[in-house]
Amino acid sequence: MAKSTLLLHLHILLLFISSSSAATAASRPAFACATGSPAASLPFCWTSLPIRARVRDLVGRLTREEKVKMLVNNAAGVPRLGIAGYEWWSEALHGVSNVGPAVRFGGAFPGATSFPQVISSAASFNASLWELIGIAVSDEARAMYNGGQAGLTMWSPNVNVFRDPRWGRGQETPGEDPTVSGRYAAAYVRGLQQPYGGKGSHGRNRLKLAACCKHYTAYDLDNWKGVDRFHFNAVVSKQDLEDTFNVPFKTCVVEGKAASIMCSYNQVNGIPSCADPDLLRNTIRGQWGLNGYIVSDCDSVGVLYNDQHYTSNPEDAAADTLKAGLDLDCGPFLAQYTESAVQKGKATDGDIDSALTHTVAVQMRLGMYDGEPSQQPFGNLGPNDVCSSTHQELAVEAARQGIVLLKNHKRALPLSTTNLRTVAVIGPNSDATVTMIGNYAGVPCGYTSPLEGIGRYVKTIHQMGCTTVACTGENQPIDAAVDAARKADATIMVVGLDQSIEAEMRDRESLLLPGRQQELVLKVAAASQGPTILVLLCGGPIDVTFAENDRKIKAILWAGYPGQAGGAAIADVIFGAYNPGGKLPVTWYPEDYVEKVPMTTMAMRADSSKSYPGRSYRFYTGPVVYPFGHGLSYTTFSHSLARAPVEFAVPVNGRRRADYINSAESNRTVRVTHTRCDGLHVPIHVDVKNVGERDGTHTVLVYSSPPIGHSAPAKQLVAFEKVHVAAGSQVRVIMGIDVCRDLSFASVEGIRRIPIGDHSLQIGELTHSISLRAEGLRV
């Protein structure tokens, strides 16, 4: 495939990031195995030994009292062995964050680069960008660790499927599609962890950072109409668990090689996720092969005892979670009750040793038992590697790529500065700073607000129009905003949401703009003497049907929560310095959707007998404001199919040739486990031509619809690729569709099956049919 200019630019950034040299802050002392320490000569400090042998030696030297104090996030040290205490809780969702207690800003590290919130980065549909952001964040986190102001275990990313548009934490996720979420997870985790070292049973086994995919599983409700995450029992079918909710986590472990998974607060079908051996020990570690540790969401073990009353005593709660496969408790519960659980015969020393084996192994893979940090790989990273010009430029580029052009009536955008004397900049988010970085953010290097960014292009008149995003009450300055619009040659309105409306423990009940914001938009648009451009800052979708239908509102942009440089990116798009290419990673539903569908209903698939419309573009059967994957450009792209088979053989184990005949789902499916899946990819070559007059980036989205007669998704994204195409040029995009992963679905029993027959591929305006046929293998 021809490499786009954009990807070449990003790879050049990668070279700069990888080769940066550092000034050093105060040096962190060795965590363990320092020269002259009590244990420096013991086998667990010998770097020549395999990590497994080192872990076994260390765990064998610890007393039970010492062990249980290491089962929690603020793990105690072991002074007699020269081992320091360690705070496991650090966050790096879209930049180093001080949400976790291990991270401290100040001194040599006053801030860190704040990239766009995940939902915005997801809109780029650019896996190379996601990994580059991860690499940049890992540089900054490791530099702060070297300076004693961060940990190495980052409890990020959040890869829950954005199931319901009201969810306050949907902004933290890559969206509603499990394939996109999984690919994001794998790319970002690779960027954070940057595995290295010699080959072993797990390949490159050493880590720069340890990532953690959360919150496993079916967690997507925080606090809605009196139902909160601490008490919610997510009733989920085996089918939906297999082909929706668990997909990103499996990809995170299997393809991303994440060093950790976090289990969630909620129950799944009556069992707390952190106490379910089928979810933890059998699935994460057994089926997916996690090489790392499983951690609880903070105080989850306490919650399942104190709030959910899942066990009758605390020792049972400690024992149940350890036996289920939990290795680390974010919270004090296991340190308080594990020893008494052993004494009462509810847990064993072996349960404790198993948990410690997993956590200590990750610490050793991070080099924490290798002595002086400055002498190790990445030990040179320091203050100069945090908020570097390279990272800040990457933050601007990421924000640009995540902006989605929703409407552009008669090509009103981009605006030309030639005929604009003044532009009115209006709205409660018009001068936003903190709002732009969303939640789970840290202290950014600096801000460029929308007002500041626009002011770099034209003279501005500024009015808020609403005193806050809530925009309630009679004394809102709407009249002043209307007056400003009358005086200007064009009007840019920046409205939407913030963390007072959508956040952790704050789900929405409505999809409309809060308070009087819609009134503000309509009155200002009616009064504006020139074109009115509407910019939306929000994580979750908003029903802006009124704006889509209003001819005075010429264009609509969704900027998500675009990070520290969001204002610069917004202005670059509005004034044509950057051609937008983002696509919506979620469906934008009308307001009546939330009036019909309770947030507590977990089912993904539509059920006409219950007037249930389903969830996400894969299953939803109702009207939309904007569909998943929607996004316009200032140019026009066309597609032509250069190569794709019309028939493709699915090799089936010879002893299982009759399997698809006897399937309960239909007589035309093959179990994935009975298929030889290695290398089973359908090649798809697409020529993308830019037939417009502007250079631009384009995301090729490949959807597949299965043969009729299955409970598979009506449409499923099976491949995507971002390319840059110069005006008048053509680029060939080469993709492969993984038959077992992408063309399968889960039966009602939760078994992955491949439908045999004609699969319809949709690529932009193109459709192409591929007939899958089962082919027996010799045994």
HUWO-V307616 format. One line per field, one symbol per residue. phi: phi as a letter, one per 40 degrees, with the letter a starting at -180 (. if undefined). psi: psi as a letter, one per 30 degrees, with the letter a starting at -180 (. if undefined). burial: + if it has 24 or more other ideal C-beta (glycine too) atoms within 12 Angstrom, else -. A space follows every 50 residues. Layout:
phi->???
psi->???
burial->???
//
This chain:
phi->.cccdcccccccddccccbcbbcbcdcccccagcdgcdbdccdccccccc ddcccdccdccccccccccbcbcccccbdcbgbccacccbbacahcbccc ccbbchgcbcaacbcdddccccccfbcccdcccdccccdccccccdcgba cbbccaccbccccbccccbddcbchcccccccccdccccdcccfcahcca cbgcccbcbbcacbbcafbaababfgbbccbcbccbcdccccbbccdccc cdccccfdcabbcccccbfgbddcbbccccccccccccgdbibbbcccgc ccccccbcfcbcaccccccccccchcbabcicdcccbcccccccgcbbcc ccccccdcccccdcccgcbbgdcccbdgcccadccbfccccccccccccc cccbccaacffcbcccccbbcabcbbhcbcbcbddccgcfbbcccibbcd ccccccbacbbbacgbcaccfbgccccccccccccccbcabbbbbhbacc bbadgaccbbbcdcfcccddcccccccccbcbbbbbbacccbcbddcccc ccccabbbbgbcgcbdcccdcdcccgcbccacbccacbccdcccccbccc ccdcccbccbfccgbgdcbcbbcbcacdgcicbcbbbbbaccaaccaacb cbddcbccdccccccacbbbcccbbccdgcbccbbbcbbcccbbcababc bbbbbcdchbccdcabcbaaabbbbcdgbbbcbbbbbcccccbcaccccg bcbbcchcbccbbfccbabbccbcbcbcb
psi->kkkleeeeeeeeeeeeefgklklkakkklkelglkflfgfgleffjfflk eeeeeeeeeffkleeeeffggleiklliefggkllkjfjlkhehlkkgek ffkkklbfifalkjlkleeeeeffhjeeeeeeeeeeeeeeeeeeeegggl afjjilljgkkiekffkfgffflgafkeeeeeeeeeeeeeeeeiklalka fgbjflkeljljkljjlhjhkejjhfklfffkjjjkleeeeegdefeeee eeeeefhkflkkllelljhfkkefgjfeedeedeedefhkialkkllkge eeefeeefhelfleeeeeeeeeffgkfkjjlfeefefeefeeeggfllfe eeeeeeeeeeeeeeffgfggbjefglkgffkaeffkhleeeeeeeeeeee ffkkjekikhheklkkfegjekkkjklfgfhkdeeffalhlbjlflkjle eeeeffelklkkkeekfleehllfhkheeeeeeeefflflkjkjablaff eklkgillflglkkbgeeeeeeeeeefkfakkkkkkjlellkjheeeefj ffjelkkjfbjgafgeeeeeeeeeggfkjkglkkglkjllefefffjkff jfkekljffghjflklfffkgalleklkfkkllfakklkkjekklfkkkj kkkefgfgefegkfeaghlkkefgkjfkgikkkjkkkkkjgagkllkkjj kjlkkllkglglkekkkfllkklkklkflkkkkklkjjeeefgllklffg kkkjkkajkkkkjbfkkkkkjkkkjkkk.
burial->---+-++-++--++-+++-+-+--+-++-+++++--+-+--++++-+--- +--++-+++-++-+-+++++++++++++--++++-+++++++++++++++ -++++--++-++++++++++++++++++++++++++++++++++++++++ +++++++++++++++++++++++++++++++++++++++++++++-+--- -+--++++++++++++++++++++---+++++++-++-++++++++++++ +++++++++++++++++++-+++++++-+++-+++--+-+++++++++++ +++++--+-++--++++++++++++++++++++++-++++++---++-+- +++++++++++++++++++++-++-+++++++++++++-+++++++++++ ++++++++---++++----+-+++++++++++++++++++++++++++++ ++++++++-+++++++-++-+----+++-+++-++++++++++++++++- ++++-++++++++++++++++++++-++++++++++++++++++++++-+ -++++++++++++++++++++++++++++++++++++++++-++--++++ ++++++------++++++++++-++++++++++++++++-++-+---+-+ +++--++-++--+-++-+++++-++++--+-+++++++++---+++++++ +++++++--+++++++++++++++++--+-+++++++++++++++++--+ ++++++++++++++-+-+-+++++-----
//
